[in-house]
Amino acid sequence: MGMVKTKAHARSYVWWPGLDEAVEAACRACDTCAALQPAPPAAPPQPWRWPYRPYERVHLDFLGPIDGCTYLVTVDARSKWIEVFKMGRTTADATITKLRQSWARWGLPRQVVSDNGPPFSSKEFRDFLGNNGIEQMFTAPYHPSSNGAAENAVKTIKNVIKKARRENIDTQLAICRFLLVYHNTPHCTTGETPARLLQGRNLRTRLDVLKPDPTKLPSKGRTVVSDSSKVHRELRPGDPVWYRNFGQGTKWARGLIQERLGKSNYTVEACDGSPTHRHIDQIKRRPRGSCVFPEPMAESTNTSTGVDGGSERAAARGEAACAADADNARDALAHAVGEGQPVEVEAEPITGQSSDAEQMKRDEKGVPGSPPIVPSTDTSKRIRRPVKRYGFDFD
């Protein structure tokens, strides 16, 4: 009848000094009663020592199998940072492999708390922790509340998997999305986010797109120190340049600026019309007045059928560029003459274009299309050096 009712029943018939003590001793000595009696009242929870730094104590536990998959769940005791690893096997070797990946990011902990499962109690796992200077602590068997941090993390991840199955979402995708939001959510125990306690910052999520970008805000009292030894150069579309050639051919190749991609990156159009991406450090400005014809392309044996059309187009593009440079030079000459400066025109023969006699006649007559030379109206006695102009003739 139990200890209390047995004493009451005995006192209704007999009594002697020490009756209650004798009944209690008899009931405690009964093996059958002791084997079938319920568990004693639960003791008040004893909290673990609060760690001094993140990843000082890590709690481990396995989740599953659920849908044929098992997961290794780890949680940091201070920051409450949770990591989940999908396990193909739950052996000690597979467990060590996943822990190596985690600890390669966050460092080796001082203590590891786990249950008495075969992977954690194996000699291989104990040697792994001992070689890395990690203390291993086991909880009481069949007492999951002793490893409450890991058990709560397992329960949380289990709910995520069940919700993903209900909504027909990939399990791994649901876990990754949950962990990203969880790491940015303040924890009820610490009042801070796990990301800030572990990394000192919150992780960037899609919700951060709603906030203004601090890099695009106007500076408030910030001073930018520029390096005076560097020369700031800018190019515009259409500027003739020399660009660094990393393929076959010459070290520097001719081209035109096609597009500006950023502060220091440009798209250069080569002689054959192909675009090339180059940095400003790989580009040199080419004077507009200095025209150099492109290298002769290999002639095709079947020119009548238009097989070598690319070579003809490249040559035409080079001649057009030279013609544009000559027009710019004529415009500069007309501007100089308009200011009343004396200009002396000297034409330099181009190899393969005209003979010396024809060149001398052009020097006497002047360059066709150029404005007449106006004598200077300056009354200064200083002798001015005449401006030399190099003209170009095209067929």
DRENTI-30093 format. One record per residue (C-alpha): x, y, z; residue in one letter. Coordinates in steps of 0.25 Angstrom, whole numbers, plus 2048, in hexadecimal, padded with zeros to 3 digits. Example, Ala and Ser with C-alpha at 12.3 -4.5 7.8 and 13.67 -1.06 7.14 Angstrom:
<nodes>
8317EE81FA
8377FC81DS
</nodes>
This chain:
<nodes>
800800800M
80C809801G
81480F80CM
809819811V
7FD810811K
805804817T
80880C823K
7FA811825A
7F5803823H
7FE7FD82DA
7FB808838R
7EC804837S
7F07F783DY
7FD7F7845V
80780184AW
814801850W
81F80B851P
82680C844G
81B80783CL
81C811831D
82B80F82FE
82980082EA
81E801824V
82780B81BE
83380181CA
82A7F5818A
8257FD80CC
832802807R
8387F4808A
82E7EE7FFC
8347EC7F1D
8277EB7EAT
8227F87EFC
82F7FF7EBA
82F7F97DDA
8217FE7DAL
82180B7E1Q
8218187D9P
82D8217D7A
83082C7E1P
82C83A7DFP
8358417D5A
8418497DBA
8428587D8P
84A85A7CBP
85885D7CCQ
85D8677C2P
86A8657BBW
87686F7BDR
87487B7B4W
88087B7AAP
88A8867AAY
88B88779AR
88388178EP
88687378AY
88C86F798E
88286479AR
87A85D78FV
86E854791H
86C848787L
86183F784D
85B837778F
84D83A772L
84682F76BG
845826764P
83982E75DI
83682B74FD
84282274EG
84B82D752C
85383075ET
85983E762Y
86484276BL
86084E773V
86A85777AT
868863783V
87186D78AD
86E86F798A
87187E799R
86C88378BS
861879789K
86787777BW
86186A774I
867862769E
860856762V
86784C75AF
860841752K
867833755M
86882874CG
86D81F757R
86D821766T
87B81B768T
886822770A
88E824763D
88382C75DA
880834769T
88E83876AI
88E83D75CT
88284675EK
88884B76BL
89584E764R
88D85775AQ
88685F765S
89286176DW
89B865761A
891871761R
890874770W
89C86E776G
89D863780L
89486378CP
89986079AR
88E85779EQ
88484D796V
87884879DV
87083D797S
86883079BD
86E82279CN
86B81E78EG
875815787P
87B82077EP
87E82878AF
88381D793S
88C817789S
89B81678BK
89D81D77DE
895829782F
89C82A78FR
8A982A789D
8A583577FF
8A083E78AL
8AD83B793G
8B683E787N
8B084C786N
8B084F795G
8A084E796I
89A8497A3E
88E83F7A1Q
88283F7AAM
8778357AAF
8698377AFT
86282D7B7A
85C8227AEP
84D8237ABY
84D8317B1H
84C83A7A5P
8498477AES
8588467B2S
85B84A7A4N
8508547A3G
85785D799A
85985278FA
84B84D791E
84485A78FN
84C85C782A
84884E77DV
839851780K
83A85E779T
84085876CI
83784D76DK
82B85676CN
83185D760V
833850759I
82484C75CK
81F85A757K
82885874AA
82184A747R
813850749R
81685B73FE
81E852735N
82A85A737I
838854736D
83D851743T
84B856742Q
84686373CL
83D865747A
848863752I
85186D74BC
84687774AR
842875759F
85187675EL
853883757L
84788975DV
84A88376BY
85888876BH
853896769N
848895774T
84A899782P
84A88D78CH
84188D798C
84D8897A1T
85889379DT
84F89E797G
85989F78BE
85989877ET
86388C77CP
86A892771A
86D89F779R
872897785L
87B88D77CL
87F896770Q
87D8A4776G
8738A876BR
8658A4765N
86589C759L
85F8A374CR
85289E748T
8488A173DR
8418AB747L
84E8B3747D
84A8B8739V
83F8C173FL
84A8C9747K
8528D4740P
8608D073BD
86A8D7744P
8758D7739T
86B8E0730K
8688EA73BL
86F8F773BP
87B8F8744S
87A8FF751K
887905755G
88F8FA74FR
89C8FE748T
8A28F673DV
8B18F673CV
8B58F572ES
8C38F072AD
8CA8FB723S
8D48F271CS
8C98EC713K
8C48F2707V
8B58F2704H
8B28EF6F6R
8A48EF6EFE
8A18EB6E1L
8948ED6D9R
88E8E46CEP
8948E76C1G
8A28EA6C6D
8AE8E36BFP
8B68DB6C8V
8C18D06C9W
8BC8C46D1Y
8C48B96D7R
8C48AD6CEN
8C58A06D6F
8C48976CAG
8CC8956BEQ
8D28A16B7G
8D88AE6BCT
8D88B26CBK
8CF8BE6C8W
8C48BE6BEA
8BC8C96B8R
8AD8CB6BCG
8A28D56BFL
89B8D76CCI
88D8D16CAQ
8868D16D7E
88A8D56E6R
8868CA6EFL
88A8D06FCG
8948DA703K
8A08D26FES
89A8C86F3N
8988CA6E5Y
8948C36D8T
89E8C56CDV
89A8C26BFE
8A68BB6B7A
8AA8BD6A9C
8A18B16A5D
8958B76ACG
8958AD6B8S
8938B36C6P
89D8B16D0T
89C8B36DFH
8A88BB6E5R
8AC8C36F2H
8B18D16F1I
8BE8CC6F5D
8BF8C46E9Q
8BB8CF6DFI
8C48DB6DAK
8BE8E76D3R
8C28E86C4R
8C38F56BEP
8B88F86B3R
8C28FE6AAG
8CB8F26A9S
8C58E86A0C
8CB8DB69EV
8C58D2694F
8C18C4699P
8CA8B8696E
8C78B2689P
8BE8A668AM
8C0899683A
8BA899675E
8B088E672S
8B2886665T
8A3888663N
8A0897663T
896897659S
88C88F662T
88E89866EG
89588E677V
89F89867CD
8948A367EG
8998A468CG
8A78A9688S
8A18B367EE
8978B8689R
8A38BA693A
8AB8C2688A
8A08CB685A
89E8CD694R
8AC8D1696G
8AC8DB68AE
89F8E168FA
8A68E369DA
8B28EA696C
8A88F368EA
8A28F769BA
8AF8FA6A1D
8B3903695A
8A590A696D
8A890D6A4N
8B69136A1A
8B091C696R
8A69216A0D
8B19246AAA
8B892B69FL
8AC93469BA
8AA9386AAH
8B993C6ABA
8B894469EV
8AB94B6A3G
8B39506AFE
8BD9576A5G
8C994E6A8Q
8D294C69CP
8D293D698V
8DC93668FE
8D792A688V
8E091F685E
8DB91267FA
8E3905683E
8E38FA678P
8DD8ED67BI
8E58E1677T
8DE8DB66BG
8D48E6669Q
8DB8F1660S
8E98F465AS
8F28FF65FD
8EE908653A
8DF907656E
8E290A665Q
8EA917661M
8DE91C658K
8D491A664R
8DD92166DD
8DD92D663E
8CF92D661K
8CA92A66FG
8C191F674V
8B491E66CP
8A9922675G
8B192A67FS
8AD939682P
8B694467CP
8C2949685I
8BF95668BV
8CB95F68FP
8CD96269DS
8C896F6A3T
8D096E6AFD
8D997A6B1T
8E39736BAS
8F29726B6K
8F39646BCR
8F695A6B1I
8EB94F6B1R
8EF9416ADR
8E593C6A2P
8DC9316A5V
8DF92469DK
8D391C698R
8D490E693Y
8CA90B688G
8C58FE683F
8C18FA675D
8B78EF672F
8B48E8665D
</nodes>
